[in-house]
Amino acid sequence: MDDEMIDDLDDLDDLDGGDVMIDDNSSKRIDADSILDSLVPESIDWRETVRRHPVGSVACVGLVGYLVGRTKGASIMAGVTAGLSSGIMRQLADVFEGDFFDF
């Protein structure tokens, strides 16, 4: 970093009253880590298990995905298609409301 950029960051830090760097944990994110942290008990270190047994972990996730797809596949597809069709209908409604199709 050059000195001008560091000075600018210091000025922003003084104005903001805090650190310029944004903490990733401060924002609510939905990712695999946060989902697994909420589902797996704290006594189990799932990250270390995945590091030690990557092939077994992928196989387990694949098996769970297969079983969920077999048992709840129709419900999942119904939800996905309903969401897609409502999005398409919303966009078509926006197109047809415009002046483009007024004669």
N, C-alpha and C positions, 0 to 999 in steps of 0.2 A: 504494500500500500504506500502511496506517496503521502507526503506530509500534509498537503492540502486536503486530501480526503479524510485523513485522521482528524485534522482541525475541524472540518465540517461535521464529522460524527460527534466530536466533543461538543460542538455548539448545539447540535440536535439533542444530545444527552442532557445538556444544561437546561434547554427549553422544556424538554419533556419531564425532567425531574426523575428519570429512571434510565435504565439501560436501553440502548438502541437495539440490541439483539432481542429478537422475539423468541420466547420459550415455546418449544413445540408442545409441551404439556399443558400450556395455558389455554389453548383452543381445544374444543371438543372435536376429536377426530374419530371417524369410524374406519377402522382398519382391522386386519386379522389379529394384530397384537392385542389391541384393546378388547376385542371380542373374546379371544382366548383367555386373557387375564381375568375377565369377568366370569367365564364358564369353568375354568380349571381351578381347583383349590390352590391356595397359596403354598401348601406343603409340597406340591408337585412342581418341580422346575421343568416346565415343558420345553423351554428354549434349549436347555442342556440335553434333554432327551432327543430333540430333533437334531441337534448337532452330532450326537453319538450314533443315532440310527436314522439317517436321512431316507434311506430306501423304505424302511419299515413305516416311517411317518407318512411318506407319500402313498404307500399302499393302504394304510389305514384311512387316510383322508379320501382316497379313491373309493374304498369300500363304503364308507359312510355316505359319500355322494351318490354312489350307485343305489344304496338302500333307500336313501331319501327320495331319489328320483323315481324308483320303482313304486314306493308307497304314496308319495305326495306329488308325483309328476303331473298329474292332471290338474291339480289345484294350482301348482306353480305356473303351468302353461296358461291356465285360465287367467291368472293374475297378470302375467306378462302380456298376453294378447289384449286384455282389457285396458291396460295402461297404454300400450302402443296405439290401439284404436282410438282412445280418447285424445291422445296427443295429435294423431293425424286429423281427427275431426276438428280439433281446435284450430289447427293450422289451415285446414280447408275453410273453416268459417271465417278466419281472418282474410283469406284470399277473396272469398265471395262477397264479403262486406265492402271491399274497396271499390273505388271508382272504375277500376279496370274493366269489370264486367257489366257496368251500367250502360244501357243503350239509349 
